[in-house]
Amino acid sequence: MLHKYKRKNYYLDKLHRGFVTLCMGTTVIGIGIIFVKGYYYYRYIRPAMKEVAMKSNEELLKEGRYVAATN
């Protein structure tokens, strides 16, 4: 016996499938964004922070040499 109208489960299955597809897409895009942000951090931000720290350390060492030389 064929049903004239589609059952409720059919619509729920379609809704669930759409939701799962949405979640998978969000996950893929999220992982891509995290990868790009990580690359940007290790490529540009981290070296710049190390350079600033090295310059700061050099200035402290210069001040120490100056104080030691004047005493």
PyMOL commands that set and color helices and strands:
alter all, ss='L'
color gray80, all
select helices_A, chain A and resi 8-70
alter helices_A, ss='H'
color red, helices_A
deselect
rebuild
show_as cartoon
